[in-house]
Amino acid sequence: MITSFDLFGTLVEAPRPPAPATAVATELEARGIPVPEDWSDAFSEYHLDLPEGAELSLPEHTAAALASRGIDVSEHDSTGVATSERVTQAVLTAFDPGAVTTRDGASEAVTAASRRGNVAVLSNCTVPGLVSRTLEQSALDGACFDAIVSSVECGWRKPDRRAFEAVTDRLDGSLDELVHVGDDPQTDGGADAVGATSVLLSETPLTALPDVLEDSR
């Protein structure tokens, strides 16, 4: 059996910028990248066509937003660093998780799941590397996780079937073996529609999950 956990709002609480566009703009300017006067509009607009359910990384979105206002992100600075690379670093810094709080019952739930079978994290996240960095700063035992999958890595967002399949493919399993634990009925609850089983925290708190998993063996 496979158990996957949503990360943010399920296993951990991690602060995010209250004004993402402003946070990214601050980091862009710190790296010498000009920020358009209508940056908040550019940042909120869609600039690239994607298939339904597909994920776009935030650095790519940011670069596209800059390009839409005539800023060439293919240029290099005086040290040879590409603007696109500085854009990526700006986004990563703006969304640094900072202090991460592990939610009550999370460690026990993950440990219980690991006794049952393979365990994964499946998180919708547009910032490359943020899921892994957040886990490293949490109190969770990384050895319990057999796979860590983010939407920006696999290319698909929950509740798209391909997001859940990214976990089962990594662990050589099938969707009917997968129990997905999360806090969002729309995204995490979508596991039910693709042949997996969802467990929502609104109905089953983390502290009760070990007993639920034990009963499902």
N, C-alpha and C positions, 0 to 999 in steps of 0.2 A: 504493500500500500504506500501511497505517497500523500504527504501533507504539505501544502504550500501555505505560506503566511503572507498577507499584505504587510508592508512595513510601517509606513507613516500613518499614525492614528490607530494602528493595531498593535504592533510590538513596541513601538517607540513614539515619543513626541519629540519633534525637532523643530526649532524655530525656523521660519522662512521670512524673507524680506516682506514687510507690510506693504511696500510699494515696489514690486519687482522692477518695473521700468526705471524708476529712479535709482535703485541699487545698481542696476546694470550700467546706467548712464554714468554714475559716479566712477565705476571701475574702468569704463571705457576712457573717460577723460584722464584718469590717472595714468593711462597707458598711451596718452597722446593721440587718441582716436577722436576726431570731431563728432560731436553729438548734434543732430539736427534740432532746430528750434521746436519742431512738432514731434519730438521723439516719442512722447506718450502715445500719439496717434499711430506713428510708424510701428511701434512695438506691439500695439494691440491689433494691427491689421494682419490678414493672411496674405502671404506673398508667394507661396509655393503650393502647387496642386498636389494633393496626396490622395491615395485610395482611402476609402472609408475604413476606419479602424487603425490606420497606419500612424506611427509615431514620428515626430520631427524633433531632432535635438534642439535644445534652446540655443546653443552656439550657432547652429545653421540658421535658425529663425532670426537671431540677432544680426547675423551677417546679411541675410536677405533684407531685413528692415533697413539697415544702413545703405545697402545697394539701391534700394528703392528711392533713396533720397540723394543719389548720386555720389555716394562715398565708395571708392574702389577698395574692396577688401583683399584684392589680389596683390596689392603693393607690398613692398618691404621697407622697414625702417632703416636707419643708418647703420644698424648693427646686423642687418640681414634677416631680421625676424619678420615673417609675414604678418600682415595685418590680421588675417584670419586666425593665426595662432594667438595673437594678442586678444582678439575677440573671445576666443575660447577661454583663455586665462581670466579675462574680466568676468565672464559668466560664472566660472567655477568659484572665483573669490566672492562674488556677490551672493552666491547660494551656499557658501560654506556652512555646514550644519551647526557649528558652534557647540553649545551645550546640548547634549542629547539625554533625554530622560527615558529610561526603560520602564514600560508600563507594568503595573502590579500584575503578577501572575504570568508575565511573558516568558520568563526563563523556565518556569515550571511547565508551561504549556509546550514550549519547544522541546524540552527534555522528554516529556511524555510522548510527543509525536515521534521523536527519534527512536524510542523503544518500540514503536509500532511499525516503523519502516523508514523510507527515505523522507528527508525534509528539505524544503526549498523556501526561498523568499521569492515572491512574485509581486513586483511593485511597479505601478505607473509612475515614471519619473523621467523628465525630459533632460536632466542634467547628467552628462556622462560621469560615471564614477561616484556619484553622490550616494547611491545605495550602499556600496561597499564601504565608503568612508563613514557613513552613519553607523553601520553595523560595528565597525572597528571602535567607535567611540561609545557604544552602548555596553551594557553589562551582560549581553547575551554571549553564550559560548559559541564561537564561530565554528568549532569542531562539529557541532550538531547539524550544520547545514551541508547538504550534499550538492546543492546548486543554488546560485544566486542569479536571478533573472530580473532585469529591468526592461521596461518598454523601450527605452532608448537603445538598449543593447539588442533586443530581439526584433525591434521594428514594429511591434504591434501593441496596442493598448487594451487592457481589460475594458469591456467584456468581450472583445474580439476572440473568437475561437483560437486563433493562432497564437495569442498570448498564453493561453493555458496549455496549448500544445507545445510551446517552447519549453515548459517545465517537464512535461511527460517525455518529450523527445530527449531532453538532457539526461533523464533518469531511466530511459529505456522502458517506459511504462505506457499506459493508456489512460484516456480521460475517465473511463469508468472506475479506475483505481484512485483517482485524485479527490482529495478533500481539501477545499480551499477556505482558509479562515481570513475574514476581513471585516471592516467596519462599514463599508459602503454598499448599500443594497443594489445600486445601479451597476457598479463595476465589479465588485467582488461577488455579488449575488448572481452575476451573469454566468458563473460556473454551472449553475443548474441547467441553463439553456443549451449547453454544449455537451452534456452527458457526464459532467463531474458533479460533485456535491459541494454546496456552499454551507459554511457555518458563519453566521453573522453575529457580531458581538452584541448587537441590540437584543438578541435572543439567548445567546450563550456567552456569558462573560469569560474572559481568559481563565479566571480562577476555577471555572467549572469545566474547562476544556479537557483536562486529563481524564476525568470520569467519562465524558462523552466519547473520547477517542477509545478508551478502554472498552466501553460497551459496544463500539462498532467493529471490534476486532473479530 
